[in-house]
Amino acid sequence: MKYAVITTGGKQYKVAEGETLTVDKLATNPDETYTFDKVLLIVDGNTKKVGTPTVDGAKVVAKVIAQKKGVKVRVAKFKAKVRYRKVTGFRAQLTTLQVEKIEEGKK
């Protein structure tokens, strides 16, 4: 099984070809392709390529499926005996991707 570890939005993701993943919002439109250049690791069967910090010339190409909002998170602040109550909400902006191929780059 071939997979790679990429980094985007300050987080690391383990991806394989054909897999769908959701990441923080990327500046693209649906049905476009997006290329991740920060590939930290590539594993193909028994062969492993570990980057220092990234693998030279390696890329992960993904197709953008949708731009959407995440689940609403409710944040409530409360202080006892002083009638202080404050409620706010937050919805993360997300991008859904489908990984098309993992390119290893230089040998």
N, C-alpha and C positions, 0 to 999 in steps of 0.2 A: 504494500500500500504506500502510495506516495503522498506525503503531506509536507507542509511548511509552517513555520511560525513567523507571523508578520506583526508589525507594530503600527498602530494608527490611533490618533487621539489620546496618546499617552497610555494605551493599553496594548496588551499582546494577545493575539488570537492564533489558535491552531486551525489551519484550513486544509482541506483536501479538494481535489477537482470534483466539480459537480455539487459541492456543498453550498448551502444557503446560510448566510450569516448577517447579523444586524450590528451595525457600528454607529458611532456618533456621526452626525450629519457631515456629509462631504459635499463640496461645491460642484455637483454634477446634476444632470437631468436624467430622468428615466430613459431606458433603452440605449444609453451610452456605455462605453467601456471605461473602466478606471484601472490604472496600473499602480500597484504598490511596489515601491522600490526598496523599502526598508524590510528586507527579508533577513531574519536572524538565523534561521535553521532550515535546511532541506533534508528530508529523509526519504530515500527511495529503496525499499527493501532493506538490504544490509549496508548500503552506502549512506554515509552521513556527511553533510557539509555544514560546519559550524562557522558562523561569521565572527569577525573581530572588528567592530561589533556587527557588521552586516556582511552577507555573502556577496562578493564582487560580481556584478552583472546579473544577478538573480532578480526576477520579477514575478509577480503574481498578477494575472490579468483577470478582472472580474467584470461582470455585466451588472449595471444598476437596474434593479427591478422596481423599486419604489422609494419615495421620500415620504415619511410618515411621522406621526407623533407617538410617543410612548404612553405608558399608563400614567394616569394622573396620580401624583403624590400629594397628599394633604399634610401640611405642616401647621401645627397648632402650638401657640405659646400661651402659657397660663401662669399667673402668679396668685397665690392664695391670699385672701383677705383684702385685696386692694382693687378688685373688680377689673383686673387687666386680662383681656382675652384677645388674641389676634390669630386669625386663620388665613393662611395663604396656600397657594397650590403651585405645582410645577409639573410641566410635561416636557420630557426630553425630545429633542428633534433627532430623528434617526434615519439612517439609510439602510435599505435591505439590498444585499448583493448576492449574486451567484458566481462562484469561482469557476472560471472557464479553463484556465491552464496555469501550470507552474513551470516557469522557465528557469533553468539552472544557471545559465550564463556561461562563464569561462570554465574550462576543465582544469 
